[in-house]
Amino acid sequence: MRVRRRAAAIAFIGLVFLGLPAGMLGIAWPSMRASLDAPFAGLGLLVAGMTVAQFAASAASGLVRERLGTIALLLLSVAAACGGLGLFAIASGWWATILASAVLGCGVGLLDAAVNTEAALRGDIRFMSGLHAAWAIGASLGPPLVGATLVVSDSWRPAYVIAAAAFALIGVAVYAVRSDLSAAPELEAEPPGPRRISRTVLLGCALMFVYVGLELGGGAWTYARFTTDASLSDAVAGLAVFLYWSALAAGRVALAVLGERIAPGRLFDLSVFGALASTLGFSLLPPPVAALVALPCLGAALSVFVPLLLYLTPRRIGSAAAPRAIGYQVAAGMIGGACLPAAVGLLMQSLGVAILGPCLVTMAAVLTGLHLVSTRPVGARGYARQVFR
């Protein structure tokens, strides 16, 4: 791993903090709504504002990196995230939280794309997967952080103050180790032709769009699927969802520990085809088996997808084009995460909760098709396959 130890440690801690906001808002919302006299559906507006801002910031991250440099990009993103969390903490009215969500979304979007870019260019697959595992840990810590502040102070605001202070500390730490990061050498990968770069970037964005929709759709709707038709108890359905997210996190930890033992391309194949097989099992097997076996298997299969895709991107299209490409891919994933689970929910409302299985199978099948197209041999030497292997 080319990233120096101090910078690597700060990156891991930073990704834990980056995951915090994802787990905080849903738990804080009931108290936030009551204290700010917000509408019942206001949570949707906050999520939409944050998603749009994240999309725009992620897409622009490569350009910002080219203009300002890596350190400035990291400091700008941390400052925006800190500012957004601070605005949440001091908001005195409902509309102030919409501004806060947009500012926070800009910071999170820039930071997410920036860290993934640096990991792809300066680290190895184990480092990349460790960062994604750290984000999952942070997301899991968000709810108890809000819960603890509600118990201690009967307010959600201290949780946002703590999160803002955490980002401020990360900003100070990034500035302190800026020489370490600047000194870490970047990957030197030669690009293919312009047409190949454009095609690969477009397919990468499509893969991320479908993947995030599949991941969030599988996590968001399975509890309703198994409890609405009374096929499983609330406890068993809750256990299934817990096992799904646990398998997702555990797979990333395993990749961080053992990632160099299997070629990235082979592991990527296993992820995609494993997801397809798991969704078929989820759709066809009896509910208890689907919930407690197929669903965790889906989480394990999906766990390595994003770290591998982002790690392989500069190795497929060259180092120079990678920052913008990774920013576009992260942005596409955010839109997929916003659109596809919502579409699945509408179908479940119209056609019944049993349609979830076929929806997951369809998304996994599309993901498989995109993967096969993106890795098919090109020319006499099969360029794409060579890069993936």
C-alpha positions, 0 to 999 in steps of 0.5 A: 500500500502506497498510502503512508500510515498516518494518512491511512489512519486518518482516512479510515477515521474520516470514513467512519465520520462520513458514515455518521450522517447516513444513520442519524437523520432517520432517528433524529427526524421525529424529534426534529420535526416536533421541535421545528414544526416541520411537515410530516413528509418533510423528511423526504424533502431533506433526503431529496435535497441532500441527494441532489447536492451529493450528486452534483458535488460528486460529479464535479469532484474530479474537476475540482481536484484538477483545479484546486488539488487533492488537499484543497478538495479534501479540506473543502469537502470536510468544511462543507460537511462540518458546516452542514451539520452545524447548520442542522444543530443551530437551525431555528426553523424548518427551512433552515434544515433544507439549506443544511441538508444541501450544504451537508450533501455537497460536503459528503458528495465531495468527500466520498468521491475524493476519498475513493479517488485517492484510494484507487490511485494511491492504495491497494484493494485491501485499503479500498475495501477497508475504507468502505467497511469503515463507512459501514461502521460509521453508518451503524454508529449514527443511530446510537449517537442520536439515541444517546443524546436524546436520552441525555439531553432530550434533544437531537441537536447535540448529536449534530454538534458532535458530528460537526466537531468530528469533521472539524477534527478530521479537517485539522488532521488532513491539513497536518498530514498533507505532506504524507498524502502528497508524497504518496505516489499515484498509480501510473496506468496508461489509458486506452483510446478515447472511445474505450474510455468513454464506453468504460466510464458510461458502463461504470456509471450504469453499474453503480446506478443499478448496484446501489438500487439493488443494495438499498432496495434489498435492505429497505423493503425486505422487512415489509415483504416478510411481515406484510403478508404475515409469512414471518414474525417481526423478530425473524424479519428483523433478524434477516435484515440485520444479517443482510447488513452484517454480511455486507459489512463483514464482506468488506472487512474480509476483503480488507484482510484477504483481498490479495488472495483472489484476482480482483477480476475473478472476485468481481465475477463472483460478486455479480453472479453471486448476487444474481444467484442470491436474488433468484434464491430470495424469489423462489425459496420458502420465506424462512430460507429466503430471509435467513439464507438467501438475503444474507448471501446477497449482502455478502455478494454485494459487499465487495462490488463497489470497492472492486469497481472503484479500484479497477477504474483507473486500471481500466481507463488510466490514471488521468481520467480516473478522478472524473470517472470515479466522481461520475460513478459515485454520483450515478450510484446516488441517483440509483439509490434514490430512484430504484428503491422508490420504484420498487416501493411503488410496484409493491404498493400496486402489485403486492409485496411479493413483487419484491423478489422479481424486482431484485432478480431483474436488477441483478440480471441487468447488473450481470448483463452490464458486467458482461458487456463491460468485460468482453474482449476487445480486439485481438488481445482482449484488452478489457479482460487483460486489465480486469485480470 
